Amino acid sequence: MIVLGALLLSSCSTVPTPVRGSIGTQPSALAFSNPRQTMSAPVTVNFVRDGDVLLAKFKVTTNTIAAKPQLARNEYPYQFDVVEVFVRNAKSGSPQYYEFEVSPYNQALQVNIVEPRQEYYFGVKNGFTHTATIVEGGWEAQMRIPLASLGWDGRQPLELIGNAYAALGEADARVYWSLFELPLGTPDFHIPGAFRPLFEIR
């Protein structure tokens, strides 16, 4: 990850609201940015747990898109404009967490992480589906993440914790956004200690 400038750290809380019998949140703006930005966050995310699926809906407001309609060999979505969800079941007894990302051109990647930068499984395909659409004034993305792909068997306790991110812009203009507060220092999305509940526990 490119390190750019000073950090603006602020947490962003979500407001629980039921959605057609499901547990969800109203759209929340991502807050952390690097380098520091004076503009409002251009990204919002809304989480919904609908039965055995976690649904994440992103909206990105931008006049430019720094992404490629076709990725070359050995290129990945996270090298360009991308939105991401990191999530784990806090009740699983395992530190493993899961990364899901989608580009404006609907390119996607799933990574299962046992230990950051030490043990991970790249390019996993466990039923994760996604859509992305370029719209006037930006782009939108939706992820459908089966809870079974997080190791949930439908019987064990479930508490979804995680974080949402976006990386937008090219080269020196690239800005990193995060939903929940990250620690000071080099910006790093792989900080399980920054994970927070995605829903109110009722």
N, C-alpha and C positions, 0 to 999 in steps of 0.2 A: 504494500500500500504506500502511495506517495504521501510524504509528510509536507503539509503546506501551511505555514503561518501559525497564528495564535488560535486558541480554542475558545469556543463559547459553550459553556456547559450549563444546561438547565434541564430539569426533569419535566416530563409531560404526563399528566395523569389522564386516564380514560374514564368515561362516564358510562356505567353499565346501563343497558336498556334491553328488554326482551325483543327478539325479532322472530315473529311467527313461531313462537314456542321454543325458540332457541335462545342461547345465552350469547350476548354480543356487546359491542361497544359502539358508541357514536364515533364518527371520523375524528381522529386526533392528528394534529400537525406534528411532524418530526421537529425536534428542537436542536440537538447538538449539531454544530457545523464546524468544519475545518476546511479552509481558513474561516475566520470570523466573518459573519455576514450581518449587514444592517437590515436587509430585507426580511420579510416574513418567510417562514419556511415554505418552499414550493411543493411540498409533498404531504399528503394526508394518507392515513391508513385506517381501515375499519376491520376489526376482527369479529367473526361470528363462529361459534361452535354450533353446528347443525347436526345433531346426532353423532355419528362416528366420523365426521369430517370437520376440519378446521378450515374456514374460509377467510382469506385475507384479500381485501380490496384496496388497491392503491390508486391515488390520483396525483399526477405530476403536472404542475403548471409551468410551462416553459415555451419560449419562442424558438428554441433551437434543440436539436436532438443530436447528441454525440454518440452515435451507434451506427453499426453497419447492417444492412439488410441481409447480408450473407457473411458469416464468419469464416475465416480461413482455417486451415488445419492448425491445430495448437493455439487457436484463439478461443476465449471464453467470455461469456456475458459480462462478468465482473470487471473486465478490462475496459468496458465502455459504460454508457448510461445503464443503470440497473437498479431495481428495487429488490430487497432481500428480507427474508424472515428467518430468524434463528429461534428454535423452540425445543423444549424438552419437557418431559413429564417429571415434575419435581417429586412425585410420589413413587417413582419407579425403583428407587434405590440405586440407580445407575447414573454416573456423571455424563453419559453420552448425550449429545444434543445433535440437532439436525439443521442444516442450512438449505434454504430454498431461494432461488433467485430467478428473476424474469427480466428480459430486456424489452425495449419498446417494440422490437420486431418479433416478440414472442419466442425468443431463444431462452432456454432455461437450463438450470443445473441444480442437482441435488447432491449434497455432500453429507455423509454421516461422520461425526467427529467423536472419537473416543477420548482423545487428549489433543488439545490444540497444537498444531504443527508437529505432533509426534506420531499419532495414530489416527488415520482418517480414511474413509472410503469414498473415492471421487467418482462422480458420474453414476450414482445409484439410481435405479428406476424402480420405485416401490408404489406405483399407482398415483403419484403426484401429477395433477393436470393443471393447465394454466391457459390463460388467454391474455393477449395484450392488443390494444387498439390505439392507433395514433388519431387523436381528435383535434378539433380546433382549439388552439391554446395549450396543447400539451399531449399527454398520453395517459392511458389507464391500463392497469394490469389486475388480474384476478388469479389467485392461487387456490386450488382445492387440494388440501393435504389430508389424506386418510389417516386417522389416528393410529391405525394398525401400522402405518409406515414409521410411526414414532415408537413402536414397540408396545403399544397398548393392546391388550387382549380382550377388552370389553368388560372385564370383570374386576381388574385391579383398580385401586383408587387412581383418580386422574386430577392433576393440577397442572395446567399448561402455563409455563413461564417462558419468557424469551425476550426478544427485542426486534425492532424493525429498523431497517436502514435503507438509505439511498446513496448512490455515488453518481454524481452528475457533472458533465462538462468534460472538456478536453485538456489534456496535458496540464499546464500550470494553472488553468482555470477550473480544474476539477475540485468539486466541493463534496464533502461527506456529511451526511445527515443521519441522526439517530433519534429514535423515539424516546428512549430512556437514557438517563445521564450516564456518561462514560467517565472513567477516571482521568485525572490529569496526566499529561505526558503524550507520548506518541499515540495518535488515534489508532485503535485496533478494534475491529468488530468482534473478534474472538475473545470476549471477556465474559465468561459465564456469570461472574460476580455482578454484572450489570443487568442480568435478566430479572424481569419483574413479572408478576401475574398478568396474563393477557385478559383475564376476566375477574370480576369480583367473585370471591369464594362465598357461596351462600349456604 
